[in-house]
Structure formats: C-alpha cells, structure tokens
Amino acid sequence: MTDEIKLPLTSTDVSEELLMQLREAAPQIFSEGRIDFTKLQAALGEHVETNPERYGLTWAGKRDAFRNVQVPSVATLRPQPQESVNWGSTENLIIEGDNLEVLKLLQKPYHGKVKMIYIDPPYNTGNEFIYPDNYREGLDEYLRYTGQLGEDGTATLTSMIEVDNSIYDVVLYESEVERAFAEAMSTREDIKLFIKLPGWFKIETPIGTYNPDWAIVREADSKVYLVRETKSTKDQLKLRGSEWAKIQCGKAHFDTLGVDFAHIVSASEIG
C-alpha cells in the first residue's frame, strides 16, 4: 500500500517562506514572533537606505499591488490535451489566465525548469499592429504624421528653424527655449545628429503619456546617444501640472534602457 501524497491547494506563500528564511538566518530581529524593524536596521547596518530622496516610479495602488503578489493563489492550471499539439512530448506550454495568478502557480513546480516566459502584450488583440518605422517618408509625410502639418497641408505650428545636422532641413519648435536649443545644436561640430522627437513617440507613465523633446547623437572621444527635455526652468514649482512628475518617469525609463537622459534649460548643459 502506498502512502497518500497530499498536494497543497494553494500556490507558494511568498511571505511565509521569506519569514522562515529570516528566522533561520537572523533570529535576533524577531520579537514576540514578529519582525522588529529597529533590530532589522541594526542588523543590516550601512546597507539600509535612509535617504528619502531617490529615483523611482510610484502610483496609487502600488502598495496594494505588492500585497497581491504575496497572497497565495487558489487557482488551478487545467490541462487541455484535446486542444494541444504533441501533448505527451512537447516542452512548451501556452497558458491562458491572469498573468499574476499564472506566475504564482508556476513559481514552485517549475522552479529552475523554465528557460523563458513570454507574456502576451496587451495590444495583441488579433488585429494588425504596425509600428511607425517607415523612414523613407518625405518631409510633408513626416510633418503630417507627427501632427505638425494638417491634412490640407497647413502647418499646425508656424515656427521653424533651418538646421544642418537633423533628419530634415528644418526643425519646428514650440517655444523660444526650443528655438535657441535647435539653433545651438545646429552649429556644434560635436553634435552629429539631433531630432525633435515626434508626437507619436510616447512613454507610458502612471500619470499619462510623456513625450520627451530631443534625441541627440554626440561624438567627442566616443559616440554618445542622448535624450534631452528642454524647459525654461528646472524649478518643480514653476512647471505646469504633472510636467515634473512625467519628466522623472522619463528619466527612470531611459535609465533602465541605459540611455543618457536629462532635463536642461539650454544647449550649454550638453558637454
């Protein structure tokens, strides 16, 4: 007679596993069965970050999202052999379900066994999705696509400046700060290329989309790729609405990509 094997009905309790590891590694940080944060800080010493000013992304509900990660899942993966191909021999899985719940269920039984997980993006709706990657457009097509020229050929922005080192012969600007910046970029030998980023170049942030101003290629001792936001001020209190927060989100985005990003007021701040 074989012993019955009872399988847990929930996914791994991340919080409980972490507590077990802490009790084993640092029992001195516990008081009456709970973590004493004063003792935890003392145990970690200089590795504790106490500076309240640091870069990061935050949004309403972020704390609740982290709590949801720690809640064990009671969901179940249901096999569908009749809808599968090579059910008995395939090493690939397609799973339909809530992303977070599925990842919780895979965490323990598939630990160390998965080479890659591909999460289907939310814009994959079954319809054709085309990125704007046709760089053979003429100037008029480019201006229409970026919202700088109406369908009737009328310019929606009337201010433009001729430049020598951009994709096109002119750059359209929306402020005196942008005009002065474009003029300075056009006269610098170390600036090999710069463009005013079009309106469709948007970064999703928790407070709406953000459209940075400039992409730049600078070459001195080496070639450097830059993204710059130009404003008349760096004073958070003098910027409109959520501008400051969106700029900080943009910085965090480009930092993750390893791209040099900065908020500046003039071209002299580059190099």
C-alpha positions in Angstrom: 0.0 0.0 0.0 1.4 3.4 -1.0 1.3 6.4 1.2 -1.1 9.1 0.0 0.6 12.3 -1.2 -1.3 15.4 -0.3 -0.7 18.3 -2.5 -1.2 21.9 -1.3 -4.3 23.6 -2.7 -2.6 27.0 -2.9 0.5 28.4 -4.6 3.6 29.2 -2.5 3.1 31.6 0.3 6.0 34.0 -0.5 5.7 35.9 2.8 5.8 32.8 4.9 8.8 31.4 3.0 10.7 34.7 3.5 9.9 34.7 7.2 11.2 31.2 7.6 14.5 32.2 5.9 14.8 35.3 8.1 14.1 33.3 11.3 16.8 30.9 10.3 19.4 33.5 9.2 18.7 36.3 11.7 16.6 35.1 14.7 17.7 38.2 16.7 15.5 40.5 14.6 12.3 38.9 15.9 10.4 40.0 18.9 7.3 38.0 20.1 7.2 36.2 16.8 7.2 39.4 14.6 9.9 41.4 12.9 11.3 44.3 14.9 12.3 46.8 12.3 14.7 48.6 14.7 16.6 45.4 15.2 16.4 44.6 11.5 18.0 48.0 10.6 20.7 47.4 13.3 21.5 44.0 11.8 21.8 45.4 8.3 23.9 48.4 9.3 25.1 50.5 6.4 23.1 48.5 3.8 19.9 50.3 4.9 18.8 53.2 2.6 17.6 56.1 4.8 17.6 58.9 2.2 14.0 59.8 1.4 15.1 61.4 -2.0 15.8 58.8 -4.6 14.6 58.0 -8.1 11.7 55.6 -8.6 8.3 55.1 -10.0 5.2 55.2 -7.8 1.5 55.3 -8.4 -1.8 55.0 -6.5 -2.3 51.3 -5.6 1.4 50.3 -5.8 1.4 49.1 -2.2 -1.7 47.0 -2.8 -0.1 45.5 -5.9 2.8 44.3 -3.8 0.4 42.8 -1.3 -1.4 40.9 -4.1 1.9 39.4 -5.1 2.3 37.9 -1.6 -1.2 36.4 -1.4 -1.2 32.7 -2.3 -3.2 31.7 -5.3 -6.0 29.2 -5.1 -6.3 28.9 -8.8 -5.6 25.7 -10.8 -4.0 25.0 -14.1 -6.4 22.8 -16.2 -4.8 20.8 -18.9 -6.4 20.9 -22.4 -4.9 17.9 -24.3 -7.7 18.0 -26.9 -6.6 21.5 -28.0 -2.9 20.7 -27.8 -0.2 19.5 -30.3 2.1 16.7 -29.2 0.7 16.7 -25.7 2.9 13.9 -24.5 6.2 15.1 -25.8 6.2 18.9 -26.1 8.4 21.0 -23.8 6.4 24.2 -24.5 3.3 25.5 -22.7 0.7 28.1 -23.7 -1.3 29.2 -20.6 -4.3 31.4 -20.7 -5.1 33.3 -17.5 -4.4 36.3 -15.3 -0.7 37.0 -15.5 0.0 37.3 -11.8 -2.1 34.2 -10.9 -0.3 32.1 -13.5 3.2 33.2 -12.4 2.3 32.3 -8.8 1.2 28.8 -9.9 4.4 28.3 -11.9 6.8 29.6 -9.2 7.3 26.4 -7.2 6.6 23.4 -9.5 8.6 24.9 -12.4 11.4 26.4 -10.4 14.7 26.1 -12.3 13.0 24.4 -15.2 11.9 27.4 -17.3 14.2 28.9 -19.9 11.9 31.7 -21.0 8.4 33.1 -20.3 6.8 35.3 -22.9 3.8 37.3 -21.7 1.5 38.3 -24.5 1.4 42.2 -24.6 -2.0 43.9 -24.0 -2.1 45.4 -27.5 -2.0 42.0 -29.2 -5.8 42.0 -30.0 -5.7 39.8 -33.1 -5.7 42.9 -35.4 -2.7 44.0 -37.4 -0.4 46.2 -35.3 2.1 48.3 -37.3 4.9 50.3 -35.7 5.8 53.7 -37.3 9.1 52.6 -38.8 8.9 53.8 -42.4 11.9 56.2 -42.6 11.6 56.7 -46.4 8.9 59.4 -45.9 9.3 62.8 -47.3 9.2 65.9 -45.1 5.5 66.6 -45.7 4.6 63.0 -44.8 6.7 63.2 -41.6 5.1 66.5 -40.6 1.6 65.2 -41.2 2.3 62.0 -39.2 3.8 63.9 -36.3 0.8 66.3 -36.2 2.9 69.3 -37.3 1.0 69.6 -40.7 -2.7 69.3 -41.3 -4.2 67.1 -44.0 -4.8 70.2 -46.1 -1.1 71.0 -46.0 -1.4 73.8 -43.5 1.2 74.0 -40.8 -0.2 73.5 -37.3 3.0 75.0 -35.9 4.2 78.1 -37.7 7.7 78.4 -36.1 10.6 76.6 -37.7 14.3 76.9 -38.0 16.7 75.7 -40.7 19.3 73.2 -39.4 22.2 71.3 -40.9 22.5 68.1 -38.9 19.0 66.8 -38.5 16.9 64.3 -40.5 15.2 67.2 -42.3 16.3 70.7 -43.3 14.0 72.3 -40.7 13.0 71.8 -37.1 9.7 73.0 -35.9 9.7 74.4 -32.4 7.1 75.4 -29.8 8.9 77.8 -27.6 11.9 80.2 -27.5 13.8 77.7 -25.4 13.4 75.0 -28.1 14.3 77.5 -30.9 17.6 78.5 -29.1 18.4 74.9 -28.4 17.9 73.8 -32.0 20.0 76.8 -33.2 22.8 75.9 -30.9 22.7 72.2 -31.8 22.9 73.0 -35.5 26.2 75.0 -35.0 28.1 72.5 -32.9 30.6 70.2 -34.6 30.3 67.5 -31.8 26.6 67.1 -32.5 26.4 64.6 -35.4 22.6 64.3 -35.4 19.6 65.7 -33.5 15.9 65.5 -34.0 12.8 66.9 -32.3 11.0 63.7 -31.2 7.6 63.5 -32.9 4.3 63.4 -31.1 3.8 59.7 -31.5 7.0 59.0 -29.5 5.3 58.5 -26.2 6.3 56.8 -22.9 3.5 55.3 -20.8 3.7 56.5 -17.2 1.3 56.1 -14.2 0.1 59.7 -14.8 -0.3 59.6 -18.5 1.9 59.6 -21.6 5.2 61.5 -21.8 6.7 62.9 -25.0 10.4 63.9 -24.5 11.8 66.7 -26.6 15.1 65.7 -28.3 17.2 62.7 -29.4 20.8 63.5 -29.9 24.0 61.8 -31.2 27.1 63.5 -29.8 30.6 62.5 -30.7 33.7 63.6 -28.8 36.1 60.9 -27.6 33.3 58.4 -28.3 29.8 58.4 -29.7 27.1 59.1 -27.1 23.3 58.8 -27.5 21.3 61.3 -25.5 17.7 62.2 -24.8 17.0 65.7 -23.5 14.0 67.5 -22.2 14.2 71.3 -22.6 12.2 73.6 -20.3 12.6 77.2 -19.3 13.1 76.2 -15.7 14.2 73.3 -13.5 12.1 74.5 -10.6 9.4 71.9 -9.9 7.0 74.6 -8.6 7.2 76.6 -11.8 6.4 73.7 -14.1 2.8 73.1 -15.3 0.7 70.4 -13.8 2.3 67.0 -13.9 5.2 68.0 -16.1 7.8 67.5 -13.3 6.4 64.0 -12.5 6.4 62.9 -16.1 10.0 64.1 -16.6 11.0 62.0 -13.6 9.2 59.0 -15.0 11.0 59.6 -18.3 14.4 59.6 -16.6 13.6 56.4 -14.8 12.5 54.9 -18.2 15.7 55.9 -20.0 17.9 55.0 -17.0 16.5 51.4 -17.3 17.5 51.4 -21.0 20.9 52.8 -20.3 20.3 56.0 -22.3 21.6 59.3 -21.0 18.6 61.5 -20.2 18.5 64.9 -18.6 16.2 67.9 -18.0 18.0 71.0 -19.2 17.3 74.7 -19.9 20.0 75.3 -22.6 22.3 73.6 -25.0 25.4 74.7 -23.0 24.5 71.9 -20.5 25.4 69.3 -23.0 29.1 68.5 -22.9 
